[in-house]
Amino acid sequence: MKIVLDTNVLVSGLLRPFGAPGDIVRMTSSGTLELCYDARILSEYQDVLLRPKFNFNQAHVDALLDQIKACGHLVAAKPLAKALPDPNDEPFLEVALAGKARCLVTGNLRHYPAKKQQNIPILSPTQFLEAYRGKL
């Protein structure tokens, strides 16, 4: 199943591996889920994961990004027809649309107003797991 993972879910999953975000990160690592991405998303993942406050090891971050590139789905996305309140969130929805992802998983649901979602389900990590277990 193809999904798009907002950076906040990736970070949360790595910091707290036993919650819903951690379950989702493990599912992507095991190949159960396929991450859709583009260069902008990988760049944001890298920039955020390497912030000193998180104290993630550079080699581990590089390995994670290499795994995403090897196992994920690289997408060429077009700009959104309707802009989001925060332009930094747009690549995630653009990639979800272009990659025909089943959903976008984020910890910031309010960043994706219903009128702007363009028929892509925007789910919290908990909502995603509940839907996944029901086979979305």
URTAHU-V891511 format. One record per helix or strand. SS is the DSSP state (helix for helix, strand for strand). FROM is the first residue (numbers start at 1). TO is the last residue. If there is no record, write none. Layout:
ss->SS from->FROM to->TO
ss->SS from->FROM to->TO
This chain:
ss->strand from->2 to->5
ss->helix from->7 to->15
ss->helix from->20 to->29
ss->strand from->34 to->37
ss->helix from->39 to->49
ss->helix from->58 to->71
ss->strand from->73 to->74
ss->helix from->87 to->98
ss->strand from->103 to->105
ss->helix from->109 to->111
ss->helix from->114 to->116
ss->strand from->121 to->123
ss->helix from->125 to->133
